[in-house]
Amino acid sequence: MNYLHDYVPALKYGAKITASEIIAGSIEAFASTGAAVYYVDGDNGVDTGDGLTPDTAKATIQAAVTAAAARNTANKTGSIVYIKAKKMAAASTDPSSYAENVTIPAAGGDRMMLIGVSANRTQGGLPQIKPGGTVASSVIDVRASGCLIANLGINGNSTAGAALNVGVKINSDGATGTYSAYGTSILNCHFKNCTGSTTTDCRTGGAITWSVNGDGWQTLIKGNRFYKNACDVCLLGTSNSVPQDVIIEDNVFSGPTASVDTQLWLAGGSGINGLCIRHNTFPVLGTLSSAVVKRFIDATGCVGELVDNAFGSATGTSTGFGAAKALAKIPTTVFMVNNYTEAGLITREA
């Protein structure tokens, strides 16, 4: 049996590795299992194609996901969906986008990989997706376990009245129990203009959002760039279960200040257990007009650690980090180690 550490040797020795190395190793390891591979080409593909070669690519991401899920249900092989960036017009300042609301279904969607064929992690270097016909919905709705979303640009295209342009929704349906997004990894993506049902309130959704049911254990959010999102990572609630074993590392969170309410709203319901927020950059403190929370982080109810992060404070001070403080609500159940602002080491305040 092949394991991921066979393809990313640094994993064997505990070395620091990048999101790109994880992606590359995951693809190799996954392909070695005989997984089906599908292709999406928004410029040249057609949804009547079988999607199994670049020359017979699907035109839409959802068509490829649906075909891959059907094959996985029948053959139990898993699936990889490669997504090609659409051609940009000359002098364009915004990538040509797939206008879709993509759902990875519970039936056949387990361990599916959506991989952008990208030049880099910038907005212009990634295949970009904007909300499709269902504007008030998530751009990608993950309803299956063990999925990977990587190398994609997700633009909520936020405008007044266009609420709930959530980027990736980590989705479980609670009491009915028909779908559940455990073990989701989101790597090397670019998120922009994502909001919740209220465009100035981080508590109603953001770029990556758990449903009100919570669940979604074992989540990895690594190596992403967030920009102009009202909220970057949002926990709406925990009515079914409290998410556990959540790692948020090596990300650059949103600015500029006038576009952000709170980068991490993790206080929905009862918070998160086993939370690790590590080695991230928080460029600015949000001051979005009519915003509600206006903090870097609200981790009320969470249990875990805040380690090796850098915060760009408008006031240039390290004060304001504690269970009820203005810059970040960090309860005593979240250990703080080696975090800095421009003024120096951050210390916890009562």
N, C-alpha and C positions, 0 to 999 in steps of 0.2 A: 504494500500500500504506500502511495506517495503522500507526503505531508507538505504543508506550506514551507516548513523550514528546509526542505530539500531543494526548494527553488529560490529561497532567500537565505543564503547561508548565515548572514549576520544574526538571524533569529536564534541560531544554535548557541551563539556566544553572548547574547544579551546586548549587542551593540545597538546604538540609535540608528533607526532606519527611517527613510522618508515614506510618505504616502504613495509616491510613484513606485517605489520598490515593492511595497505591499501589493499594489495593483498588479504590477507585472508578474510577481510571483503567484498571486492568486489566480490570474488567468492561466498561467502555465499549469499550475496544480489542478485547476478545475478542468482544463481541457484534457488532462491525462486520464480523467475518469470517463471519457467518451461523451462529454456533454455536447449537446447540439449548439451550433453557432449560427446566429442570424445577423443579417446586415440591414441597415437603414440608410438610405440615400435620399434626402428630401428634394434634391434637384433632378435626379435621373431615375429613381426607383418608381415602382408602381405597386400598389397593395395587392394586385392580383398575382404578382410574382411569388415564388415560394420563399424568398428571403434567405436561402441557404448559401448563396454566393454573392459576391459584390455585383455581378452582372444581372442577378435576378433579385436585387434588393427590394425591400419594402419601401414605400414612400413615407410612411408614418411610423412613429415609435410604437404606438398602441397596436398597430397591426402586427408588428414583429413580436411584441410581448404576448399578444393573444395566441399567435401561432406557436411560440415557444412554450407557453403554459400548456397548450393542448398536447404538444408532443411530450412534454415532461409528465403529464398525467398518464399518458398511454405507455411511455417507455421508461419512466423513472430515471432519466439521464441527466437532468439539470439543463441549464441553458445559459448562453452568453449572447447578449445583444450588443453589437457594435453600431455606434451611431456616428455618421459622418457629418461634419459641419457643412451647413449650406453655404453656397457661394455668396460672398459679400459684394454689394454694388460698389463701384468706384467712389472714393471719397466718403463712404458710409462711416458714421460714428457709432452705429449699433449693428451687431451681427444680424443677418437674416435668421429668422427664428422658426422653429417648429411650433406652431400654434396648437397646442394640445393639452388636454388633461389626461395624464397617463395613470392607469391603475395596474399595479402588479397584483394579480388576484391570489386569493388563498389557494384555490385549486390549481395546482401545477406551477405556482409562482415561487415555491420554496427554493432558496439558494440561487435565485436568478441574479445575473449581473447585467447592469446597464452601464456600458463603458463608452464614453465619448472618444472618438478618434481625434485627438487634440494636438495643437502645437505647443501649448503651455497652459498656465493656470489663469491667464488674463481673460477678461470678458470677450475680447476679440479673438482669442486663440482657441476657444472652446465651442462645441456645438451648443447653441442656446435654445432653451425652451421657454415660451411664454404661455400664459393661460389661453386655452382654446375657447370653444363655444360656451363652456361653463365657467364664466369669469369668477363667480363667487365660489371657488373650489380650489383645492390644492393642485399644484402643477404635477406632482408625482405623489400618488397615494399608495403607500406600501402596506399590503395586507397579508404578506407571507413572511415566513421565517428565513433568516440567514441570507438576506439579500445584500448586494453591494451596488452602490450608486457612485460612480467615479467619473472624473474628467468631463463634467457637464456644467454649462452655464444655465442658471435658473433665474429668470427675470420676472418678478411678479407684476411688473408693469403697473405699479401702484398709482392710482388716481383717486380723487375724491369720489366716493360712492362705489368704488370697485373693491368692496371689502372681501376679506378672506382669500387674498392672493398668497396663501401659504405656499412655501416652496416644496419641501418634502414633509409629508404627513406620516408619522409613525403610528400606525392605526390598528387598534383592536376594537372589537365591537362588544366588549363587556359581557353582559349576561347571556347573550345569544351564542357567543363562543364559536362563531363560524370562521373568523379570521383573526390573525394575531401576528404582529411584526416584531418577533423576538430576534435578536442577533443581527440587527441592521448595521451596516458600515457605510459611512458617507465620507468619501475621500477626494481631496484634490478638486473640489468644485468651486464655482463662483456664484454667490447668491447676491441678488440686487433687487431692491424695490419690493420686498416681501412684507406683507402686513397681515394682521388678523381682521376680525369683523369690524374693528374700529381702527382706523389707520394711524391713530396717535396713541394707542394703548397697547403696550407690550403684552399685557395679560390675556389678549384675545387671539394671539397667534403671531407667527413670524416665519423666518426662513426655514427652520427645522422645528417641527411642532409635534408633540405627542397629543393624541386625542384626549378628550376629557376622561376616558377610561383609564389612562395611565398605561400599565403593562409595558410592553416594549423593553424588556430587560436586555442586558448585554448589548448596549449600543456603543459604537465607536464613531466619533466625529473628529476627523483628523485632517490637518493640512489644507483646510478650506479658506477661501477669502470671502468675507462678508462686506457688503458696501451698501449704504443707504437703506438698510432695513429698519423698520420701526423696532423690531426685535429679531435677534439672530437665532437664539435657541429658546424655545418656549415649552413649558409643561403646563397644559391647560388644566389638568386635574388627575386624580388618582382614584376614581370611583370604583374601579375593578381591582387594581393592585398598584402598589408603589413601585415604579421602575427601580431596578437594581443593577449594579455593575455597569455604570455609565462612565465612559472616558471621553473627555473633551480636551484635545491637545493639539499643539502646533498650529493653531488657527490665528488669522488676523481678523479681528472683529470690526464692526461697522463704525464709520464716520461718514461725513462730517457731523459735527455736533448738532446742527439744526435738522438732521434727518433721523435722529435716533432717540427712542425713549429709553430702553434698557437693552443691553446686549444679551444678557442671560437672565431670563425670568424662569426660575426653577422652583418657585414657591407655590405653584398650583396644587391644590389638594394638600397632601401630606409630604410633598417634596420627593427627593430621590435618595435612596440608600446606596452606599458603595460608589459615591460620586468622586471622580478625579478630574479636577480642572488644572491642567498642567501646561506650562510653557506656551502660553498664549499672549497675544498683544491686544490690548484694549486702547485704541488710539485716543479716544476722546470721551468725555462725559456728555451724555445726551442732553440736549435742551430743545428737543422738538416742540414746536408750538402746540399748545393744548395737550401736551403729553401728560401722563399720569404718574409714572414711577420715577423716572429720571435718575437712575443709578446704573453703575456698571453691572452689578449683579444683585439679584435678590435670591439667596439660597436658604431662606427661612424654611425650616422643617427638614433640611437635607443633612445627611451624614456622609462625611468623606474628607477630602483634602483640597486645598488651594495652594499650589506649589509652583514657584519659578515663573510667575506671570509679571508682565510689565503693564502699568497703567499710565496713560497720559491724562493727567488731571488739569482742568482749566485753571485751577488755583495754584498748581505747583506744590501741593501739600500732600503729605502722607496720611493725614488725619482723615477720619470718617469711615473707617472699616471696623465693623462690629455688628452685634446682633440687631441693633436699632439705629445704625448710623446712616449718614446722608449719602456717602459715596458708594458703599456696598454693604448690604445686609448679610453678614457672615456669622451664623450662630456658632456657639462654642463647640457644637458637634462637627463642625468643619474645621480641621486643623489648618493653620496658616503658616507656611514655611517659605522664606526666601522670595517674597514678592516685593516689587519696587514701583515707586513713582519717580518723577524727575527729582523730587526732594530727597529720595533715599529709601531705606528699608521701611516697609509698612509694618506697623505694630497694631495689634488688636486693641480696640478701645471697648470699655464696658458700655 
